[in-house]
Amino acid sequence: MASAVVYECGGASVSAPKYYLLACGNAGWWLDGLTWSGWGRETATATGQFWQRTCKPSCVSGGALPYQATVTASGLTGGAYTTLHIAAPQAPEPVLDFGLSEKGAREKPAG
């Protein structure tokens, strides 16, 4: 496995993470149980679960639901991936795209 990283919310670099927090501000979205292939290549792909807080009855007391997902990391620049694509067909938002930087993930607007 080649050396490549993504950055977590706190700025720590991680290689082929099994868990990755997507919503740094509110911890409402995260990935877990990721199994990667091609890590360190231009494009790496993982399968796992995309978790989303339900916020019912409220975000504080609500639970979270998992959705099967395929995750693609790409844009390998200077040893770090710069984009993350999530396809979770059963999730309320079945496709999500994120830009990755030293500050973690930031959702890209649709379109």
N, C-alpha and C positions, 0 to 999 in steps of 0.2 A: 504494500500500500504506500503510495507516494505521500510526501508531506504536503498538506494543504490544511487551511483552517477556515472557520467561521468565527465571528466574534459574538459573545454573549452580551446581554444588556449591560453588565458592569464593565465591559471592555476586555474580559479574559478571552484568549483564543482557545478554541477547542478543535480537535480533529475528529471527524466522523462521529458526531455526537449521537448518543442513543436518545437523549432528551434535549429539547431546544425550546426556549421560551420565545414566543413571537410577539406578544403584547407587553412590552416592557413597562408601560405605565400602569396597567391594571391587571396584568396576569390573566387576561380573559381567554387567550388562545395559546396553545402549546402543542408541541409534537412529542410523542413518546414511543418507545419500543422501535426506534428506527434501526433498520438493517441496511447498510450501504453497499453499493457496488460501484466500482469505478472511481472511488474517492482518490483525489489527487490528479485525475484526468480533467480535461476541459469541462466535461459534464459528469456529474455523479448523481446516481439515482438511489432512492431509498423507499422502502415500504414501511409502514407503521401506522400509528393512529394520530389523527388530528383531534385535539380536545378543545371543546368550546364551553365556556360557562353558560348556563341557561338563564341566569338572572331571574328565576321564578321561584319564589315570590319576589325576591330581590337579589341583586348581585352579591350582597353580603351573605345571605342565607341560602341562596340557590346552589344547586349542584352543578355538575359538568357532564357532558355527554361525549363519548368517543365516536369517531368516524374513521373507517378505513381510508388510508390516503397513500398516494404516491407523491414523493417529494423529489424535485430536481434542483440541484445546486449547479450554477453555471457562472460564466463570466470570471473565470479564474485569472486574477491579476495580482502580481506580486506575492503569490502564495496564498491568497485569500479569495474565496468565492464572493461575488458581488450581487448575485441575484438568487432568489429562491422561489420556485413555483410549486404550488400545492394543488393537487387534484383530489378532492374528497367528494365523490358524486352524491353521497347521501346527506352531506352537510347542508345547512341552510344557505351558505355561500359556497357552492361546489368548487369554485376555482379562485385561488388567491395568489397574488404575486407580491413579493417583498424585495426591496433593495436591502443589501447587507453592507454594513460599514463597521468601523471600530466601536460604534455605539449600539450595535445589535441590529435587529430587523426593523424595517419601517415599511408599512403597507404602501403599495403603489396604487394610485387610483385606477379604477377600471376604465378601459377604453384606450 
